[in-house]
Amino acid sequence: MEAGDPKLEHEHTVEAIQKRISHVEHSYLRDWIYGGIDGTITTFAVVSGVAGAGLSPAIVLILGFANLVADGFSMAASNFLGTRAEHDDYENLRAIERRHIEIAPEGEREEVRQIYSNKGFSGDELETAVNLITANKDRWVNTMLMEEYGLPAQVRSPKKAAASTFTAFAVCGFIPLIPYLFTKRYDFLISAVLTGVVFFIIGSLKSRWTNSSWYRSGSETFVIGGLAASLAYGVGVLLKGLSV
């Protein structure tokens, strides 16, 4: 059966299709990955900079937790405001389209006609499609938002986007600090290893939603994170030398 085909990402039974279409949910994967990678990089950058400067491990914890709270909140707030701006723009365009339909309905009908003509509709089929879409104003507006502006049927939640970013930032950013809480030897080495593992895991998980292999995606994230950490460590060493 098609529903059990291991090559398909979801089932295509009538019931499964109805459930999938009627419960469309936005993905906040981008927000989670963005927050997770940034949290890990910035926190380990603090660890690397302090280690490179040869400062006390207590400073790692102070600066590390300060980074988790301040930078994590800053990222979440920025994502909230950015996503809300997208939401406001969406509502503004909706109001514009609704006004255009009220003022110049024939012009808007012609836009629908040309849109579906470019999709291959013609003759009676084209006029039927135009009539069906323009018979309901909400459907008409939604069609114009998607076809004319390339917008989704629904916009993402600013609160969920911000929460995803902050949660991932705090969880992943906390990991480089763990050795400094529970160990007294080789804390920087252990932190570096744990951070590398987090980078690789985040990249590997990301591959589930891309065409890249898990190994390639994980390695790419690992390398980018390693470069950022190396730069921070180098700056710490440089500042240590200047302070002498």
WORA-V697583 format. One record per helix or strand. SS is the DSSP state (@ for helix, = for strand). FROM is the first residue (numbers start at 1). TO is the last residue. Records with the same first field share a line. If there is no record, write none. Layout:
SS = FROM-TO  FROM-TO
//
This chain:
@ = 2-4  14-22  29-53  57-103  105-118  123-134  137-149  158-175  178-182  187-209  214-243
//
